[in-house]
Amino acid sequence: MIRDAKSPPPNIVLILLDDLGWRDLGCYGSSFYETPNLDHLAREGMIFSDAYAAAPVCSPTRASLLTGKYPARLGITNYISWGGPSAPERGRVICPPFVQHLALEERSLAAAFHAGGYATWHIGKWHLGASPYYPEQHGFDVNIGGCEWGCPRTYFSPWGIPNLPEAEPGKYLTDHLTDEAVRLIRGRNRTRPFFLNLWHYAVHTPIQAPPELARKYEAKARRMGLDSRTALVPGEYMQCEHCRGLRVVRRIFQSDPNYAAMIENLDANIGRLLAVLDAEGLRDNTLVIFTSDNGGLSTAEGSPTCNRPLAEGKGWMYDGGTRIPLLARWPGVIPAGTTCTTPITSPDLYPTLLEAAGLEPLPAQHVDGISLLPLLRGEPAGEHLENRAIFWHFPHYANQGGSPGASVRLGAWKLIEFYENGLLELYNLREDIGENNNCAAAQPELVAHLRGLLDAWRRDMRAQRPTPNPEFVPCGPAPIQPEVEFEK
């Protein structure tokens, strides 16, 4: 350990949301959703404009956070099936198999904190494999609600979630998980610091909210005239076997009352958690990180949110699928009211949190991450952060319409390679945040350079790519349900 013995070790609170989009908070530009507590957290700390999830879907990003490794290195490149075994997706290409659990050989972030003297608590969604790959097998002293499930069947008790005792009938899940976090903080061993890994199931489907909050946003939508505008626009048909006949339906502005209500409820619960830190005298010595596991759900399953000006959403290689909100507060360390524009990615949190806690780095474990502590202190990024490339590898068809691909971001530039046909797209994200203007034809040398970086990275990761499907038959036209069905 390299902690300064004169100062007590900080507590660490890592709050991870499920499917929360980059534009889903007021401090990120939403004019429909209301998030006063998170907006206040942003004013008290740092907001990251260019934070990225390591994948456009959940399990790979979650594994990346806990290991400091890219999903491709772990072999967890898609969300882990929890309803039974799934065959490789087949469309124009046949997608490769992937690992269905977080290997016990990985020294998780929780295990590192436990070895450093921390109490380690997991609350909420896990989705990194069934037993024996639960949180308690990965270094957590406490596991409340963490199992193989990818989402709740309902947000109102009884939930039936393994490892989560039932509450009174009708209790809202996000409220209950926050109650459990508050209970642990109040009842903590005051001689030990704690690592709270609060991974809410919200705002994943099913889109269910406290009815009184939903009615508030129904009225707000009427006041803003949103209820009379077309929010859901049909798009192209998906091109994979298991989605044949389904059609992408994009939400083009934020207006879903139930989703907005879920977000306000979540925000209120974050406010409750922060108030307890204040009441317990823990505010100044607690690093709080708030973020999401992938972009907002905007093209399928009801399309409850919109990520514009970013392109697309969850399940896509565009920034709507991977760029996420990230807020950090640590009074006395993180300058209040600051914004960081340096691109960062999920594996960076492992070495960052170790260094913040004063614990020895584990470079053989967090091999793909770089500590962000200088950025949190408001110091210059340095060449190792400012000029590095960030990578993605998603060789799968997504439920939301995205197709298999890989991408790299270097500075302002982002290159996407689509595995179905080898198509290359190049975007300047500083000038074209919506990825509308493909510059690949005009920048052949830059394309070659970025493609070379991507190829070298994939070799290092031993990334598994899709293979051609000789039996591919394009999806034929199919009738689409009336748009009103998507508002359920």
Long-range contacts (C-beta under 8 A, 24 or more apart in sequence): 1-116, 1-358, 1-359, 1-360, 2-358, 2-359, 2-360, 3-357, 3-358, 3-359, 4-358, 8-193, 8-285, 9-116, 9-117, 9-118, 9-193, 9-357, 9-358, 10-193, 10-285, 10-286, 10-287, 10-330, 10-356, 10-357, 11-193, 11-194, 11-195, 11-196, 11-282, 11-285, 11-286, 11-287, 12-113, 12-118, 12-193, 12-194, 12-195, 12-196, 12-286, 12-287, 12-289, 12-353, 12-356, 12-357, 13-196, 13-198, 13-273, 13-277, 13-286, 13-287, 13-288, 13-289, 14-65, 14-195, 14-196, 14-197, 14-198, 14-289, 14-349, 14-353, 15-198, 15-199, 15-200, 15-270, 15-273, 15-288, 15-289, 15-290, 15-291, 16-62, 16-65, 16-124, 16-125, 16-197, 16-198, 16-199, 16-200, 16-291, 16-292, 16-293, 17-200, 17-202, 17-203, 17-266, 17-290, 17-291, 17-292, 17-293, 18-58, 18-125, 18-151, 18-199, 18-200, 18-201, 18-202, 18-203, 18-204, 18-292, 18-293, 19-58, 19-203, 19-204, 19-205, 19-292, 19-293, 19-294, 19-295, 19-296, 19-297, 19-314, 20-203, 20-263, 20-292, 20-296, 20-324, 20-325, 21-292, 21-295, 21-296, 21-297, 21-298, 21-305, 21-306, 21-307, 21-313, 21-320, 21-324, 21-325, 22-295, 22-296, 22-307, 22-310, 22-319, 22-320, 22-323, 22-324, 22-325, 23-254, 23-296, 23-305, 23-306, 23-307, 23-308, 23-309, 23-310, 24-203, 24-254, 24-263, 24-296, 24-305, 24-325, 25-263, 25-325, 27-325, 27-327, 28-325, 30-254, 31-254, 32-217, 32-220, 32-221, 32-224, 32-226, 32-253, 32-254, 32-255, 32-260, 33-254, 33-259, 33-260, 33-263, 33-264, 34-260, 34-263, 34-264, 34-267, 35-263, 35-264, 35-267, 36-267, 36-271, 37-267, 37-268, 37-270, 37-271, 37-274, 38-267, 38-270, 38-290, 38-327, 41-270, 41-274, 41-288, 41-290, 41-327, 41-329, 42-327, 43-336, 43-337, 44-329, 44-331, 44-336, 44-337, 45-288, 45-327, 45-328, 45-329, 45-330, 45-334, 45-336, 45-338, 46-327, 46-328, 46-329, 46-334, 46-335, 46-338, 46-339, 46-340, 46-375, 46-376, 46-378, 47-325, 47-326, 47-327, 47-338, 47-339, 47-340, 48-325, 48-326, 48-327, 48-328, 48-339, 48-340, 48-342, 48-344, 49-339, 49-340, 49-341, 50-323, 50-340, 50-341, 50-342, 50-343, 50-344, 51-291, 51-323, 51-324, 51-325, 51-326, 51-343, 51-344, 51-345, 52-322, 52-323, 52-324, 52-343, 52-344, 52-345, 52-346, 52-390, 52-409, 53-292, 53-293, 53-294, 53-295, 53-322, 53-323, 53-324, 53-345, 53-346, 54-345, 54-346, 54-347, 54-392, 55-294, 55-322, 55-392, 55-394, 56-294, 56-295, 56-314, 56-315, 56-316, 56-317, 56-321, 56-322, 56-392, 56-394, 56-398, 56-402, 57-294, 57-314, 57-315, 57-394, 57-398, 58-127, 58-150, 58-204, 58-293, 58-294, 59-127, 59-128, 59-150, 60-394, 61-293, 61-294, 61-346, 62-126, 62-127, 62-128, 62-199, 62-293, 63-102, 63-128, 64-345, 64-346, 64-347, 64-368, 65-109, 65-346, 65-347, 65-349, 65-350, 66-102, 66-106, 66-108, 66-109, 66-110, 66-128, 66-138, 66-350, 67-102, 67-106, 67-107, 67-108, 67-109, 67-347, 67-350, 67-365, 67-366, 68-109, 68-347, 68-349, 68-350, 68-351, 68-362, 68-365, 68-366, 68-367, 68-368, 68-369, 69-106, 69-347, 69-365, 69-366, 69-367, 69-368, 69-369, 70-347, 70-368, 70-391, 70-393, 70-461, 71-393, 72-391, 72-393, 72-458, 72-461, 72-462, 72-463, 73-367, 73-368, 73-461, 73-462, 74-99, 74-102, 74-103, 74-106, 75-99, 75-464, 76-102, 76-128, 77-393, 77-394, 77-395, 77-396, 77-463, 77-464, 78-394, 78-396, 79-127, 79-150, 80-127, 80-128, 80-129, 80-148, 80-150, 82-127, 82-130, 82-148, 82-149, 82-150, 89-240, 89-241, 89-242, 89-396, 89-397, 90-240, 90-241, 90-242, 90-469, 90-471, 90-472, 91-239, 91-240, 91-241, 91-397, 91-403, 91-420, 91-469, 91-472, 92-239, 92-420, 92-421, 92-468, 92-469, 92-472, 93-404, 93-419, 93-420, 93-466, 93-467, 93-468, 93-469, 93-472, 94-466, 94-467, 94-468, 94-469, 95-395, 95-396, 95-397, 95-404, 95-466, 96-395, 96-464, 96-465, 96-466, 96-467, 97-464, 98-396, 98-464, 100-129, 101-128, 101-129, 101-130, 101-133, 102-128, 102-129, 102-133, 102-138, 104-132, 104-133, 104-137, 104-138, 106-138, 106-365, 107-139, 107-362, 107-365, 108-138, 108-139, 109-139, 109-195, 109-349, 109-350, 109-353, 109-354, 110-135, 110-138, 110-139, 110-140, 110-195, 110-197, 111-138, 111-139, 112-139, 112-350, 112-354, 112-359, 112-362, 112-365, 113-139, 113-195, 113-353, 113-357, 113-359, 114-139, 114-140, 114-141, 116-357, 116-359, 117-192, 117-193, 118-192, 118-193, 118-194, 118-195, 118-357, 119-188, 119-189, 119-192, 119-193, 119-194, 119-195, 120-194, 120-195, 120-197, 121-181, 121-184, 121-194, 121-195, 121-196, 121-197, 122-146, 122-197, 122-199, 123-177, 123-180, 123-181, 123-184, 123-196, 123-197, 123-198, 123-199, 124-177, 124-198, 124-199, 124-200, 124-201, 125-149, 125-150, 125-151, 125-199, 125-200, 125-201, 125-204, 126-199, 134-163, 135-197, 140-197, 142-184, 144-177, 144-180, 145-177, 145-180, 145-201, 146-199, 150-204, 151-201, 151-204, 151-205, 151-206, 152-201, 152-204, 152-206, 153-206, 154-206, 154-208, 155-201, 155-202, 155-206, 155-208, 155-209, 155-262, 156-208, 172-210, 172-265, 173-201, 173-202, 174-200, 174-201, 174-202, 174-262, 174-265, 174-266, 174-269, 175-265, 175-269, 177-201, 177-269, 178-269, 178-270, 178-272, 178-273, 181-273, 182-272, 182-273, 182-276, 185-273, 185-276, 185-277, 185-280, 185-282, 186-276, 186-280, 193-357, 195-353, 198-273, 200-266, 200-269, 202-262, 202-263, 202-265, 202-266, 203-259, 203-262, 203-263, 203-266, 203-304, 204-297, 205-297, 205-301, 205-302, 205-304, 207-256, 207-258, 207-259, 207-262, 207-302, 207-304, 208-258, 208-262, 209-257, 209-258, 209-259, 209-260, 209-261, 209-262, 209-265, 210-261, 210-265, 213-260, 213-261, 213-264, 213-265, 214-257, 214-258, 214-260, 214-261, 215-257, 216-257, 216-261, 216-264, 217-256, 217-257, 217-258, 217-260, 217-261, 217-264, 218-257, 220-257, 220-260, 221-255, 221-257, 226-253, 226-255, 227-255, 229-253, 229-255, 230-483, 231-255, 231-256, 231-306, 232-303, 232-483, 232-486, 232-487, 234-480, 234-483, 235-299, 235-401, 236-401, 237-475, 237-476, 237-477, 237-478, 238-397, 238-401, 238-475, 239-397, 239-403, 239-420, 239-474, 239-475, 240-397, 240-403, 242-397, 243-397, 243-399, 243-401, 243-475, 244-475, 244-476, 244-478, 245-475, 245-476, 245-478, 246-300, 246-478, 247-478, 247-480, 248-299, 248-300, 248-400, 248-401, 249-299, 249-300, 249-303, 249-480, 249-483, 249-486, 250-298, 250-299, 250-303, 250-306, 250-312, 251-298, 251-299, 251-303, 251-304, 251-305, 251-306, 252-306, 252-308, 253-306, 253-308, 254-305, 254-306, 256-302, 256-304, 256-305, 256-487, 258-304, 259-304, 259-305, 283-331, 284-331, 284-332, 286-330, 287-328, 287-329, 287-330, 287-333, 287-353, 287-356, 288-327, 288-328, 288-329, 288-330, 289-326, 289-327, 289-328, 289-349, 289-353, 290-325, 290-326, 290-327, 290-328, 291-324, 291-325, 291-326, 291-327, 292-324, 292-325, 292-326, 293-324, 294-321, 294-322, 294-324, 295-319, 295-320, 295-321, 295-322, 295-323, 295-324, 296-320, 297-400, 298-400, 299-400, 299-401, 300-399, 300-400, 300-401, 301-399, 301-400, 302-486, 302-487, 302-488, 303-486, 308-434, 309-433, 309-434, 310-433, 310-434, 310-435, 311-434, 311-435, 311-436, 312-401, 312-402, 313-400, 314-398, 314-400, 315-398, 315-399, 315-400, 315-401, 315-402, 316-398, 316-400, 316-401, 316-402, 317-392, 317-394, 317-402, 317-403, 317-405, 317-406, 317-407, 317-416, 317-418, 318-416, 318-435, 319-414, 319-429, 319-433, 319-435, 321-402, 322-392, 328-376, 330-356, 330-376, 333-376, 333-377, 334-376, 334-377, 334-378, 335-377, 335-378, 338-378, 340-375, 342-375, 342-381, 342-385, 342-386, 343-390, 343-409, 344-372, 344-375, 344-385, 344-390, 345-369, 345-390, 348-372, 352-376, 386-411, 387-411, 389-450, 389-453, 389-457, 391-454, 391-457, 393-458, 393-461, 393-463, 395-419, 395-463, 395-464, 395-465, 395-466, 404-466, 406-454, 406-458, 406-463, 407-454, 408-450, 408-453, 408-454, 408-457, 410-450, 410-453, 413-446, 413-450, 415-440, 415-447, 415-450, 415-451, 415-454, 417-451, 417-454, 419-465, 419-466, 420-466, 424-451, 426-450
